[in-house]
Amino acid sequence: MQVTVLGGGLVGVTTAWYLLDAGHEVTLVDRATELAAEASHANGAMLHASHTEPWNTPRAIGQLLRWIGREDSPLLLRPSEIPRMARWGLGFLRYSQAHHHARNTQVNARLATYSLRLMRELEAQVPLDFTQSHEGILKIFHTPEALETAKADTALMAEVGVRHETLDAAGLVTREPALADIRESLSGGIFYPDDASGDARLFCQRLGQIAVQRGLELRLGETIQQLHCARGRLTEVETDRSRLKADAFVLATGAEAPQLAKQLGIRLPIRPVKGYSATLDVSDLEGAPRLPIIDDGRKVVITRLGDQLRIAGTAEFTGYDTTVRPRRVAAVIRQGLANFPRLAAQIDPAEADQWACLRPMSMDGPPILGESGVPGCYLNTGAGHLGWTFAAGAGRVVADLIDGKTPAIALEGLTLGRYA
């Protein structure tokens, strides 16, 4: 079967990989001139089944409303965006109810644990060096209330296989000595031994190179313009350089997916949510953490990638604006380094590599995988802040569906049909 994957980020590349592995002829198309040039380029670098709670918790929504228009807030809703996201926003609010949120946390955790298992298998099969680490992830909390809430969410994840260990402040410092300077401000944390980290861009590009060696046709710098149907089936994609026919197409274009799907009469309840990251050189500096850390209260993640430290965070509802705003990046750096005073004293934030990207966020939290309702068109989008975590699992699920196989995990809560 001839399959064309639309999108050259983590989701698109892993989907193409598993389709190739199943014996299909695969073409991958992306508007960028290299793989992982957009949302997958400089993300939080974490592969974490531990952080699968959808963002639309009641407490997060309250914070979002309180922080409307505040440039220094970790959650920012720009007033100009409110009219454009009204319908999606109502769904976002509806799915914040406790029973919806609990169910979707488990849906995400189910896919995440499967995906991390596939990543370990892939690393064993293919020679890939992407600065990966398998030492687990720490989630830290500064108030007893936040820790108790996290324990409840983690209990839900544990039901689908997410292992964890609850720690007091002393236990956190034992696991990560770089936290010693803020020990008195820590209420505790949770350690997730099966989580991992790594440079998503390196992974994506190196897996893509190996895929090309195995037969993948890579068409980069080619912008998708129009999707064409014949007798109700998607049969052809028109780009600015060619027309591509295939037996099946996978829509894996992230935040742009709803705009393309609209051409087929498909409404995807996905909005772009902007995130920022900063990458700092910490070679020869004292006080840098060894373990990846999630600071839930400050809405940032901190990940060591060799001699570099990646700090990422914020959720900004600002439409399709990809502008890198230095003030927002500075806030991310400040919030991340607040946990490491000795390190912060040695760093000049102006020397950081700055990045911003648009995450494709579904209104209920889980991604949207599988059949679109239009024959010939399959979906792999809506992963939000979990694109790196979900990539292998989601790619394998969609490849299995195209190949006519039953996926290894249940698809309840992961398909477009859930909105019906």
Sequence and secondary structure as in RCSB ss.txt:
>XXXX:A:sequence
MQVTVLGGGLVGVTTAWYLLDAGHEVTLVDRATELAAEASHANGAMLHASHTEPWNTPRAIGQLLRWIGREDSPL
LLRPSEIPRMARWGLGFLRYSQAHHHARNTQVNARLATYSLRLMRELEAQVPLDFTQSHEGILKIFHTPEALETA
KADTALMAEVGVRHETLDAAGLVTREPALADIRESLSGGIFYPDDASGDARLFCQRLGQIAVQRGLELRLGETIQ
QLHCARGRLTEVETDRSRLKADAFVLATGAEAPQLAKQLGIRLPIRPVKGYSATLDVSDLEGAPRLPIIDDGRKV
VITRLGDQLRIAGTAEFTGYDTTVRPRRVAAVIRQGLANFPRLAAQIDPAEADQWACLRPMSMDGPPILGESGVP
GCYLNTGAGHLGWTFAAGAGRVVADLIDGKTPAIALEGLTLGRYA
>XXXX:A:secstr
 EEEEE  SHHHHHHHHHHHHTT EEEEEESSSSTT STTSS   EE GGG   S  HHHHHHHHHTTT TT SE
EE GGGTGGGHHHHHHHHHTTSHHHHHHHHHHHHHHHHHHHHHHHHHHHHS   S  B S EEEEESSHHHHHHH
HHHHHHHHTTT   EEE HHHHHHH GGGGGGGGG  EEEEETT EE  HHHHHHHHHHHHHHTT EEEES  EE
EEEEETTEEEEEEESS EEE SEEEE  GGGHHHHHHTTT    EEEEEEEEEEEE TT SS  SS EEETTTTE
EEEEETTEEEEEEEEEE TT     HHHHHHHHHHHHTT HHHHTT  GGGSEEEEEEEEEESSSS EEEE SST
TEEEEE BGGGHHHHHHHHHHHHHHHHTT   SS  TTTSGGGG 
